[in-house]
Amino acid sequence: MDKNNITEYADELMKVAVSKCDNLEDAKDLVQETLLTALTSISKGKVISEPKSWLMTVLNHKYYDMLRQRYRKPTVCIDEIGEIPDESSSSDSSEDAENIRRCLATLAGIYREVLVQHYMNGKSVLEISQLLKIPEDTVKTRLFTGRKHIQKEFTMETYTKQSYEPDDLFICNAGQIGYDDEPWSLVGDDRIKMNLLILAYQKPITLSELSKAIGIPTAYIEPIVATLVAGQLMKRVSDKVYTDFIIYSEQDRMDNFNIQLNLAKELCDGIWHIVSEGLDELRQNNFYKKQSLDQALKLESFFFLRTITSATLDVRDEACGGRESSEHYPERPNGGRWYAMGNLYPHGYDYENCPYSKFHMSGECVHTRQNLLGAKEISMCSYDTDSSVLGANYHDNSDDSYLKFVYSIYSGKTDMLEMLDKKLLEGINEILEFNIMYRDNEGQLKINIPVITMSDRWTLYSLSNKYSKEIAEEYRDKIVALVKNPVKLPNHLKSVPNWIKYLNCCNLFPSAIISEAKDRGLFLKGYNKPAPAVILCVKK
């Protein structure tokens, strides 16, 4: 008898175990302990010439050991079975026992259910066929496959890093989020979901393989995967699943890092010359002149960042074949139209002090509500950058409650504040630090961001577009040099549009330009408070 045919005796062992034990769980444990003992002995070189008789003897000894343990009887082994290691004193045996339990637990549901019904619930092939409404031959095939699965080596070699040192995966998106903040909310801070998505990224993988790789029984993985498939972060193909969006690695993020910073230093003065002309024209508009100093500088930040970003993206999209309009993004469940993206980090990664964290920025976030507190339409448009560049708007700026919160402060209708999310009021000091609001001499909250009409917004955008085109035309050959090292996708991943592969090629460049302009005293000179790129647009 060897490791490969040991489970041929499982049926007979189970029948004897069921006859001895009071319940099926004890019988199951008894058979597992017997098989474990056999595996351990074989691995240590023991030759078992009469396997059936030997296994039955082991099973009997294990049964009496179980009774002694239950009734606190001492055990003294003096016969041949005594050379078999006791699990309680052998770390190797204990590890094998754990691996056997893991192996049984990691069977896919279609195999696990027939094994449970047959061995644990004592049902015949015919009864299982009738219960599950599948042919008898299918039951036999699944029993055979399940037994073959148990015959594999029981070592940690099948488990990946995700089972003992899970990574972090942060989800972001392009497009319109769902009503419950999908796709982010589909994963959130759940590290099991994160690492299932990581494991299923490079190639399609079965649930059993996922289970073994992450060290969690398949029964627990199945509903999690079903949720990710329903939310369209995973896709099924035959009996396998795969992660259906791009995941950026640290290497992806670093490949173009120095190239972007060096180009920002080279082009800063020339780009600033064009932007400063645009700022002069912006300052001639009445909606600009109505703003306080703090608000006007935030309006300038928005114009500067949007203008550089638009120029960069225009060149990028031209180089990579174009980008579809956001209204043509895939329609997702729960009202969303988005492409998901993931950033992979080792757990405990010091993001705050990594080389590129200072230059990371969000795309433009536009959050809109109709018919709120007397206004026909309200939009908050913002970019988030590091505090050393311009500053963040607010970490939950896509939250509907935040838009209501800001507008209720602006309109003076603070009665509704008590009905909003309490975390906003509890986090008011953080919002004040962002220089988004302030308290007047009477302690009343006032907003500290530019407020313009919807018509003014389109004037601002038109002006920004004018100067972004000028930058793109002047420096196209320089900027296009950034777009030469796109992320390489796994061969099976076909749903990711081409432009998303190029995001890391130039994603830091706009923020790097502004940072360089500030360092040279060209922009926000002498202003030491955050000036986040944010505007509030109101249509009465």
N, C-alpha and C positions, 0 to 999 in steps of 0.2 A: 504493500500500500504506500502511495506517495501523496503529495499535496494535491495533485491534479485529479485524483479519483476518490478523495476522501468523502466527498459529499454524495457519492453513490449510495451510501448507507444512511443518509439523512432520513429517508422515509421510515425505515425500520426502527431507527433510533427514536423518532418522534412517536411512533405507535407505542413503543414500550414506555416512553416517558409519560405519555398521556395516561396509560394504565396505572402508573405509579403515583402521579401527582394529583392534587386536589383541583388544580385549575390549569388552564392552557398557558398562562404566563409562566408558571413554574416549569411546565414541561418545555417550553421554549428555552428558558434559561438553562435547563438541564442539558438539552441537546447542544446548545452553544458552548457550554463549559466542556462537554465531552469532545466536541470537535476541536476546541481550542487546545485541550490537553494533547490530542493526537497531533495537531500541527506543531506544537512546541516540541514534542518528543521526536517527531520526524526531522525537524530543523536541527536538533542536537545529535542526529545520526542514528537514532534507534531504528532497527529493522523490525517491522511488524509482519510476521509471516501469516498469521491467521487474523486478519483485520476485523471481521465481524465479531468473533469471540472476544477479541481484545477490547473493541469498542464497547461491547455490552458489559464487560467487566468494569471498564472505566466508568460507564454510565451508572452502574450499581454503586460503585464507591462514591461517585459524586452525589448520588441520591442520599446515601447514608450520611455523607458529610453535610448535606443540606439539612437533614433532620437533626444531626447533632448541633449544628449551628442554631437551628430554630429552638431547640430545647436546652441549649447551653451545655452540651455534652462534650467532654474532651476527646481529641482524636489522636491515636497513635498508629502510624503506618509501619508494618513490618514485612509486607510482602512486596512483590514485584512492582505493584502500582506505586509503592512508596518512592520509587525513583523519579516519578513524574513530578515536576515542580509545582508547589502550591502557589496559587495566584497571589495570595496575601503576602508572600515573602519574595516573590520574583518580579522585578521590574520588567523584564523581558516579557514574561507571561502576561502581566497586566497590560502591557502595551499591545500584545497580540489580541487580548480580549477586547480592548477598546477598538482595535482595527476591525475585528469581526463585527462588532456592533455597528460601527460606522458603515461597513460594507453592506450589511443587511438594510440599514436605514437609507442608504443612498440609491436603492433600487427605484427606478421610475415607477410611477403610480400603476401603470398597466401590469407590471410584473409583481409589484409589491402586493397588490390587492389579491391576486390569485394565490400567492404564497401564504398570505395571512389566512385566507379562507381555507386553504388546504391543510396547512400545518398547525395553525393556531386554533382555527374553528372546527377542524375535523371534517370538513365537507369533501365529498367526492368530486371527481371531475364533472360528472353529470350535474350535480347540484350547483356547482360553481357556474357551469354553462347556463343553467336556467336562471340563476340569480343575476348574473351579469349580462344575460341576453347575448352571449357570444357562442360560436360553435365549440364543440368539445375539442376539436383539433387545435383551435386557437388557445384554449385553456392549457392543453398539453404543451404547446409550443412555448407559452409564457412561463410555465413551470420549468421547462427545460432551460430556457434562457436565464431565468432567475437563478437556477442552480449553477449554471456555468459562471454566472457573475460571482457567486460566492467562492468559486474555485480559484479566483485570481489571487495574486500575492497580496498579503495584508501588511503593507508597509506605508509609511508616510510619504513615499516617493510620488504617489499620485496627488498629494495635496500641494497646492501652490502657496506662494507667499501670502495670498489673500486669506488663507485659513489661519495664519498666526501673526501676520503683520499687515493688516488691511490698509489700503491707501485711501486718499480722499479724492472725490470727484465732484467738482462744483459745476452745476448746470447753469448755462445762460442761454439766451436765444436772440434771434433776429425776427422781427415781426410782431404780431399782435398776440399778447398772452391770453390764455383762457380765463374764464370767469373765476376760477379758483387758483389763479397764478400758475397755471400750467405753462411750460413744462417743469419749472423749478419745483413746484409743489409735489410733482410725481416722485421726486427723490428726496428733496429737502436735506436734512441732516442724517438720514438713514444710511449708515455705512454698509449695511448688508446689501441694500439696493445699489449703492455706489460700486461695490466690488463685484457684484453679479454683472453689472454693465461693463466693467473693466475686463472681466474674464471672457465675456461674450463678444468682445470687440474685434479681435484679430481674425477670428474665423467662427462660423456657425458651430454650436456646441450642444450636445444633448443635456437634458436636465440632470441625468445621472452623472455626467462628467462635471457639470457645474457643482453638483452636490459634493462630489469627492474633492474637487479643487478647493472649495471654500470650507469644507468640513462641517456642513450643515445637512441634516437629512432632507432628502428630496421632498418629503411630505410638507416640509416647511417652506421650501423654495417654490414649489408649484404655484401657490396663490400669489406670491410676490411677483414671479415672472408673469403670471396672468395679468396682473395690474399694469406692469410695464408694457406688455404687449397691447393691452386695451388703450393705454395712454399714448401709444405709437412711439415709444422710446426703444422698443424691441420689436422684432419681426420674427414670425415663425416660418420655417421652411422644412417641410416633412416633419421629422421628429426632433428637429434642432431649432435653436433660436439664435439670433445675433443682435447686437446693439446697432440701432439704425440711425446713428448720427456720428459726427466727427468727434474724436477725442484728441486734444492737443497734449503732447508730452512736454517735459521740460526742455528736451532737445529742440522740439518744434519752436518753443518760445524763445530760445536763445540763438537759433540759427541766424536770424537777421537783426539781432539786438544791436551789435556794434555798428553795423552798416547804417541803421536808421539814425543812431546818435551822431555818427560822423557826418552824415548828409545834412542833419539839422544844423550842425555847426557851420557847415559850408554854405548853406543857403539862407541862414537866418537873416542876414542883413538885407539881401535882395527881396525875400518874401515880406519882411517887415516894411520895406519901402512901399510895396503894393498895398499891404493891409493898412498902413497909416493913412494912405490916400482914401481908402474906404471909410476909415474911422472919422476922418475930417468931414466926409460927406454925410455920414450917419449923424454927426453932431449938429448938422443944420436942420434936422427934422424936429418938428414941434414935440412929437412924442418923446424924443430924447431930452429936450430942454425942460420938460415937466418933471423929470426925475431928480431925486436927491443925489448927492455925490456918490453915496454907496450904491444906490440903484443904477446910476448911470455907468459906473465902472463894471457892474455885473452885466449890463447890456453890452458894453464893449467886449467883455470876456466872451459872451455868447457869440457876438459877431466874429471875433477873431478866431475862436475855436471852430465854429461852424464853417467859416470860409476856408480855412486850411484843410479841415476834414473833407469838405466837398471836393476841393481840388485834388486831394490825394486819392479819394475813392473814384473820381472820374477817370484818372489815369490808370488806376488799378483795374477798374472794370473794362476799360478799353483794351488793356493788355491781356486780360484773361477771358475775353469774349462776351462781356456784358453781364448785367444782373437784372433779373426780372423785378417788376414792380411788386411792392409788398402785398398789394391786393391779390396777386397771383400766387402767393406762397400757399403751400398745402393747407387745405381746410382741416382742422383738427377737432377732436371731440371737445365739447364744452365751450364752443365759441371761439377757439383760437385759430390763428393762421401764423404759423411760425416754423422756423428751422431751429432745432436744438443744437447746442454745442457744449462740449465738456472740457474742463481743464483738469488734468490729472496731476496730483501732487503726492509725494510720500507723506504718510501721517506725521504730523509734528513739524512740517516744513515751515521755516521762518519766512513767510511771505513778506512781512513788513520790511525785512532787511535784505530781500533778494535784489539783484541788480536792476530788474525792470519794474519793480513795484511803483517807483516814483513816477514812471511815465505811462502807467496803465490808465486807460480812460474808457468810459462807456460810449456807446453810440448815442445818438440823440433819442431821448425818451420823451414821448408825447402822450400825456394822459388827459382825456377829455370827458367832460360831463355836460349833458344838456339839462336845461330847466332846473337850475340850482339857485335857491335863495334870490329869485327875481331875475337872474341872468339867463338868457336864452342858451348860451354856450360858454364854457370855460375850458381853457387848455393850459396845462403847465408843460413847458418845453424845457428840457435840461440835459446837460452833460455832466457826468461825474468825473473828477480828476483827483489826484493826490492833493492834500492840503498845501504842499509846498509849491504846487503849480498854480491852480486856481481855487480848488476846494470842491467839496461834495455838496450836492443839493440836500439830500437826505437819503439814508440807506433804504428806506421803504417808500421811495418817491413814486413807485408804480402803484402804491396802495390807494384805493379810492378814498379811504378815510383821510389820508394826508391831504389830498386835493380839497376835500370838504373843509378840513381843518384850516388850511391856509386861506381859503376864500372867506370863511366865516370870520376870521380875524380881520381880513381886509375890509369886508363889508360892515364890520361892527356888529354883526348878528351873532353874538357869542352865546346866545341861549342854547344853541344846538351843540355846544362843546361837550356838555355832559352826556350827550347821546352817542358821541364818537368813541373810537377805540381808546381805552384808558391808557394804553402804552404811549400814546402821543403826549398826553398830559404828563405822564410820569417821565417821559424822555425830553421834556421841554428844555432842560439845560443843554442837552446835546444839540438841539435845533438852534438855540441861542449861540452856541459856540460856532456853528456853521455860518453865522452872520446872516441867517435867513430871516430872523426876527429879532426884535429888541423890546425892552420895556421902557415906556416913557416915564416922565417924572412922577406920574401917579401910579406907576407899577402896572399899567395896562399893556398887554401885548400888542405890538404893531409889526406888520410885515416889512421886510427890508430888501425886497426884490423888485425889479422893474415891472410895472403893470401897464400894458398897452392894449389897444383894441385889436380885434381880429384883422381889421383893415391895415393897421399899423404893422401887424405881424407879417403880412404878405409884402409890404413895402420893405421891411427889414430883410426878409428872405430874398427878395429880388435884388437888393443891393449886395447881399452876401454872394449870391450866384454870379453877379457881374464881376466881382473881384476874384472869386474862386476860379472862374474861367481864365482870367488874366494870368493867375499863378500857374494854372495847368498848361497854358500855352507857352509861357516863358520857361518853365522848368520841366516840361514833359520828359525830355530825354534823361534828365537827372533822376526824376521820381520813378520812371519806368524801370530804372536799374534796380530798384528795390524788389520788383515783382519778378523774381527769377528763381525762387526757391520755395515752391508751394509744398504743403504737407502731402505726403504720400499716403493714400488711403489703402486699407486692405482690399484685395481684389474683388471680394464679393459685395462690397458696399457701393451701391449704385445710386442711392437717393440723394447724396450730398451734391449740391450744385457747385460748379467749378469755382465760383468766386469765393466760396467759404474756405476752400483750400488755400487761398491767398491772403486770408485775414492777418495772419501773423507776419506777413512780409512787410507791412507798413502800418500796423495798428498803433505803434508807439510814436510814429513820426510827428503827428500834429501836436501832441503834448510836449514832445521834445523841443519843437520849434518855440512854443510859448515859454517853456522853461529857460531856453537859451536867451530869448528876448528879455525875459525878466532879469536874468543874470547880467546882461549887458546894459541894464538900465533903460531899455527901450519901451517897456510896457509896465504899467502899474508902479512906476518909480515913486518911492516914498510911501506907498500904501502898504501897510503891514497887516491888514486884516484879510480874511478869506474873501475872494470875489468870485464865487461859483457862477458858472455859465447857466443861468436860469432866468426865464421870463414867464410871467403870468399874463395870459391873453383872455380878454373878456368881451363878449358880445351881449349887450344889454337887450 
